[in-house]
Amino acid sequence: MREVAVVAFAQTRHSAVDEGSSEPEMILGPLEEVRRATGLRRFGFTCSGSCDYLAGAPFSFVSALDALGAWPPISESHVEMDAAWALYEAWARLQHGDVDSALVYGFGKSSQGDLREIMTLQLDPYYLAPLGLDQVSLAALQASAVAADRAELDEIVRRSRAAGRANPHALDLPDPEGEEFEVAPLRPYDIAPITDGAAAVVLAAGDLARELCERPAWIKGVAHRIEPHYPGMRDLARSASAAAAARAAGAGKGQPDVAELHAQFSHEEVVLRRALDIPGATSVNPSGGPLAANPVMATGLIRIGEAARHVMEGRAGRAVAHAAGGPCLQHNLVAVLEGGR
């Protein structure tokens, strides 16, 4: 396999409300930041991840290309899912050997609509959607199956929000409090906050990566796996696809210093720790994770970027990043990153 590394990462200062920026305006900041960091103005390949349902318009990602500029022409692709999968496509494209760099970005404005209603549209329209199960209700079914201790869940939220307050890009959220349920057994603070934001990553291969970055975050393994769409066909207390993706990516070959997990609900961290066999000494979601900022369609890419940032800055020798899609952790991607020249 060809050596590929993350050499630059940038994200917006995420917001809990619509601040009036269009998608191209929101993306422009991270794009310019990674261009400055690498000195590159042109890339061999460009790939993005977003969701037309969030924007409420078909092919909305096309308008986002305005942020890239009309000239010169680019080789471009798009995935209608979290941009972590756009990064996977870009990594695969670099394996072809005819291009050496790739720009990946993702964006989402959850504040523009009802996220619970929007995410329900990913369900099977004949058997699942008519049941009236939304994203949070499905997560509550999984939380019931996991049966995690309430004190453990509260501590996950407390730790995540505290880390988020120390992260200038995350939301400033208070410690969890209150006894009311959103959908039992989930409380409002167990659910990732509504967030608008964007992120960008630059990948480079071989010698170009070494030229662009003093300490590249080499992608030693990356894989994704998926489970059946129907929750009734799965054991919701575990994530077989996350475990399979971790094995395929080689996550178990060494202890990571950092793990960034795409846990949009507090109980999902419990499931993912088990599935990825994360040791107790590993720092989990030091950025605050999705419970501190959840710009849908960019959150998974941010997990890879945050993990890579720890490696590039020398604060981690090995990191694991995770992204998820679909109801109840149906689709999972795992990447393993390591430092070194």
Secondary structure, DSSP 8 states (H G I E B T S, - for coil): ---EEEEEEEE---BSS--S--HHHHHHHHHHHHHHHH--S--SEEEEE--HHHHTSTTHHHHHGGGG-SSS---EEEESS-HHHHHHHHHHHHTTSS--EEEEEEEEEGGGS-HHHHHHTTS-TTTTGGGT--HHHHHHHHHHHHT--HHHHHHHHHHHHHHHHT-TTS-----------SBTTB-GGGB----EEEEEEEEEEHHHHHHH-SS-EEEEEEEEEE--S-GGGS-TTS-HHHHHHHHHHTGGGS--SEEE---SBHHHHHHHHHHTT--TTSEE-TT--TTT---TTTHHHHHHHHHHHHHHTTS-SEEEEEEEESTTS-EEEEEEEE---
